[in-house]
Structures are given as structure tokens and as C-alpha cells.
């Protein structure tokens, strides 16, 4: 059939009147059609014949497309194979099939995998205002973490601030490192560990950024420049030794720290007992951020573009109306072995790594927000975190993650974080009048809005999971109580007991009471 004729003859000898069973003979590459014919009776003249029919056997060509989906095409054995369309995969160029697809279909299934080579893109660097005017190109691979051949143009009387996207956002800093912020998500994707990689599928032209600045090399020169109303923004080229009790008022200026050693910071604060910074933006230009080992007060200060942390405090610090952003690794704020860090109406946003990473001491956040950081919002190792009237949202990890510490929150919103809203592995967490919603948990497409040991939730709203049920875990003993009040519309509350079983809901007769839970 199908324009093919199969000639295959088989002769058998049977006595006249004998009953001959008829069946299809097994022939490679063919399949019998029409079922089994009825048996034949040999005629008295000693002859009988029957015709059997076959189709050519079809086999499958299995392949994966550019999205990783599995497909199959059917071809008859010996027929010409029409290859599938070349798969498209962002950032990669299709190079062929492995193994190579045969020209005709063999008498067996065939499985092939697409092969790719990574694309390389051209970044054109344009600095027409440089002296002399400058234009060059650099290259970057898709999903690459570094870019080659970055240059640093010069312009008398100006500081080079980095290479900017067509939208005017900093994309490559003055040290040639990628600079991730939410506005750059079309070009870069951050990882939770603070690194980021290239995801733009195309060539691009970046423009040099400039700022009209004065240059200072000492603390005395800085104070003199700040006292002069004719001076605009300032470039600081050396680490400045700040005397005890100093007040540095930037008057709304930007201080650019430009130093060849990335491990140097703009201010030397190790030997001071107190210092106040206010009304300024400090652009670290790819150097480390500020390390304050003694008391410091900052008011209306923006810290940005550090290569690691933007602010580290090992003593006591008070931050009012401050913004910490654009740290390119190792968190926005590190509060380590300190006494107290108090942040009032501050914003910690768009940093690579955790927004705030603290250990020991007491972190107090009154107002403000921790948003859009690639790692956790707040990571607490053994300290005490006190939150009031603030928002922890849209971070790349947990909203709040505590180990051997305590979290106490009033009027707090924890929403849209890429993992749980609150993860407390061995401490205590208390939330009052708070909202914990739309956080993605440890299960695919599930909102895990509370994973707590010893958690207390009073007058809180949590998201719905497990077919519109709330889930709280960690109810392990009478001393580890999990309390939930005012859940929405009478929807069930599940409590996991010490033996791993689940109580249906918290109520006066709930089995959860025997596990140490109360309503």
C-alpha cells in the first residue's frame, strides 16, 4: 500500500481437507493490516492461496525545542525525513542536531538533541564629550558576568560616573562591573548571592555619564569645599580621616569616591567615637561602602554603588531618612557585633544580596521599607529585630529570615517576596496587626506565608495556600505556642504537630492543643 508493493511468497504443504491457520509473517519494517484472516481449508485438487497485506512501519523522530519541550514526528521507514524547524533559544545560536538526523527514516525510533553556541554581543561605548572624544566597543556573552575592554574616558573639570543605558540608568560602573538595579532588569538578572549576569539579547550603545565636580584629597579640603556655596558636587580621591565629633553637611551635594583600590572607603571612621553625616549622596563608584566601627548618625543621606556592602556598623548607629541602594554584592547593610542600629523612615532597596544582614545587637526599623533586593529582605543571625510600620517587599529571598534570634513586628507588611514571608528556624517571631501575603514559598506555585518556630500571629492577615487554607508550622511543645487570631472568613487553619501530623483547624476542641498550641 501507499505506493509500495511487497512481494513475499510462502508455500506450505497440507493434506486435502486440512485446516490451515493463516497469520502475517514478521517482516522487518512492515506491519500487517486487516487482522488475522480466517483459516483456510485445502481444496480437493490440493491447492489454496491467500493474499495478506502490509503497511510500511512508521517510527518516531523525538526532539526537544528551544524551550526544552519534547516533541515527536512520525515517518515511515525508508521515507525522507523532513527535519523540524531550527529551535530558538534566547542568547544562544542553534548549531545542529546531535546525533545528526539521517536523510531517511531507519527501522527504529530516533532521538536527537539540539546543540547551541552562546551568543556574544557588542557594547558600543560612546563618550563624545571626552577629551579627546572617545568611541570604542566591548563584548559580553549572554549570561556572562563580566564585560571585556571597558575604558575610562576623561573630561577636564568633570568626573566620569560610568556607562549609562539609553534610558539614562547606570549599567557599567567606573570599575567596569555590571550595575544591577530594578530599572536595569531588561539587561541584567541578579542572583540571590549578589552576582548578576547579562540577559539582553542584542547589541547596545552606552553613553558616558559625567558630573561637574571639584576634587578634594583631605578632610580639611572637603570641609572647605562644603563651606563654599560656589562648589557643586565633589570628587574624593583619598580615604579621609574624620576627627572625633565631626559633622559633615553635604548641603544636598553628591560625593563621588574615586580611588584605585576597591578595598579603600571614603571615610576612615575606625578611631572616632562619634560622627554625623547629613544631606548628601555618597557614590562609592565600585569601592567598598562605609565601615563605621564607632557611633555614627546619618540624616538624609543616600549611599549607593558600592562593590560590596554600602554600610557596615559594628557599634551604634542612627539613620534617619536615608537611602541605601545599588550595592553590588554582600548585602546593602551589614550590622555585625554591634550594639544598636536604628533606622527611621529609611529605604534599603535594589541591592545585590540581602537588604539588611545583622548579627547580635538590636536592629530597629521604624517606618520605611526594605524592597527589591536580590537576596532576603532581612537576615538576622542571633540578634533582635524590632519592626514598626514598615514594608518588607519584593525581595529575591525570604522577607525575613531569622536564626537564633527574635523578630517582633507591629503594623508591618511582608509581601511579594520570592520565598516565605517569615522563616524563623530556632528563635521566636511575633507579629501584631500585620499583613503577610503573596510570598512564594518552598513549594511550586504556593504561597508559604508563615514558616515559624514559636510563632505568634495576632490580628494578622496571611495569604491562602493549600486550597485556601492557612498553614503554620513549628508547634512542637507547650513552650512553643503558635497563635493565630482573626483569620479570614473562617477559612481553615492547619497546624503541624510534633509528630508531623496536621490538625484540621485551631478551635476549642482542636487536637492542636495537645501539641502545645492554643487559640
HELIX and SHEET records of a PDB file:
HELIX    1   1 UNK A  182  UNK A  184  5                                   3    
HELIX    2   2 UNK A  219  UNK A  226  1                                   8    
HELIX    3   3 UNK A  488  UNK A  490  5                                   3    
HELIX    4   4 UNK A  511  UNK A  515  5                                   5    
SHEET    1   A 2 UNK A  19  UNK A  20  0                                        
SHEET    2   A 2 UNK A  40  UNK A  41 -1                                        
SHEET    1   B 2 UNK A  30  UNK A  33  0                                        
SHEET    2   B 2 UNK A  53  UNK A  56 -1                                        
SHEET    1   C 4 UNK A  70  UNK A  76  0                                        
SHEET    2   C 4 UNK A  58  UNK A  64 -1                                        
SHEET    3   C 4 UNK A 110  UNK A 118  1                                        
SHEET    4   C 4 UNK A  92  UNK A  98 -1                                        
SHEET    1   D 5 UNK A 134  UNK A 141  0                                        
SHEET    2   D 5 UNK A 120  UNK A 127 -1                                        
SHEET    3   D 5 UNK A 204  UNK A 216  1                                        
SHEET    4   D 5 UNK A 158  UNK A 164 -1                                        
SHEET    5   D 5 UNK A 170  UNK A 172 -1                                        
SHEET    1   E10 UNK A 134  UNK A 141  0                                        
SHEET    2   E10 UNK A 120  UNK A 127 -1                                        
SHEET    3   E10 UNK A 204  UNK A 216  1                                        
SHEET    4   E10 UNK A 233  UNK A 236  1                                        
SHEET    5   E10 UNK A 246  UNK A 257  1                                        
SHEET    6   E10 UNK A 275  UNK A 283  1                                        
SHEET    7   E10 UNK A 296  UNK A 304  1                                        
SHEET    8   E10 UNK A 316  UNK A 320  1                                        
SHEET    9   E10 UNK A 340  UNK A 349  1                                        
SHEET   10   E10 UNK A 323  UNK A 325  1                                        
SHEET    1   F15 UNK A 134  UNK A 141  0                                        
SHEET    2   F15 UNK A 120  UNK A 127 -1                                        
SHEET    3   F15 UNK A 204  UNK A 216  1                                        
SHEET    4   F15 UNK A 233  UNK A 236  1                                        
SHEET    5   F15 UNK A 246  UNK A 257  1                                        
SHEET    6   F15 UNK A 275  UNK A 283  1                                        
SHEET    7   F15 UNK A 296  UNK A 304  1                                        
SHEET    8   F15 UNK A 316  UNK A 320  1                                        
SHEET    9   F15 UNK A 340  UNK A 349  1                                        
SHEET   10   F15 UNK A 362  UNK A 371  1                                        
SHEET   11   F15 UNK A 384  UNK A 388  1                                        
SHEET   12   F15 UNK A 406  UNK A 410  1                                        
SHEET   13   F15 UNK A 428  UNK A 432  1                                        
SHEET   14   F15 UNK A 455  UNK A 458  1                                        
SHEET   15   F15 UNK A 483  UNK A 484  1                                        
SHEET    1   G14 UNK A 134  UNK A 141  0                                        
SHEET    2   G14 UNK A 120  UNK A 127 -1                                        
SHEET    3   G14 UNK A 204  UNK A 216  1                                        
SHEET    4   G14 UNK A 233  UNK A 236  1                                        
SHEET    5   G14 UNK A 246  UNK A 257  1                                        
SHEET    6   G14 UNK A 275  UNK A 283  1                                        
SHEET    7   G14 UNK A 296  UNK A 304  1                                        
SHEET    8   G14 UNK A 316  UNK A 320  1                                        
SHEET    9   G14 UNK A 340  UNK A 349  1                                        
SHEET   10   G14 UNK A 362  UNK A 371  1                                        
SHEET   11   G14 UNK A 391  UNK A 393  1                                        
SHEET   12   G14 UNK A 413  UNK A 415  1                                        
SHEET   13   G14 UNK A 435  UNK A 437  1                                        
SHEET   14   G14 UNK A 461  UNK A 462  1                                        
SHEET    1   H 2 UNK A 188  UNK A 190  0                                        
SHEET    2   H 2 UNK A 196  UNK A 198 -1                                        
SHEET    1   I 2 UNK A 240  UNK A 241  0                                        
SHEET    2   I 2 UNK A 267  UNK A 268  1                                        
SHEET    1   J 8 UNK A 290  UNK A 292  0                                        
SHEET    2   J 8 UNK A 311  UNK A 313  1                                        
SHEET    3   J 8 UNK A 333  UNK A 336  1                                        
SHEET    4   J 8 UNK A 356  UNK A 359  1                                        
SHEET    5   J 8 UNK A 378  UNK A 381  1                                        
SHEET    6   J 8 UNK A 400  UNK A 403  1                                        
SHEET    7   J 8 UNK A 422  UNK A 424  1                                        
SHEET    8   J 8 UNK A 451  UNK A 452  1                                        
SHEET    1   K 3 UNK A 470  UNK A 472  0                                        
SHEET    2   K 3 UNK A 493  UNK A 496  1                                        
SHEET    3   K 3 UNK A 502  UNK A 503 -1                                        
END                                                                             
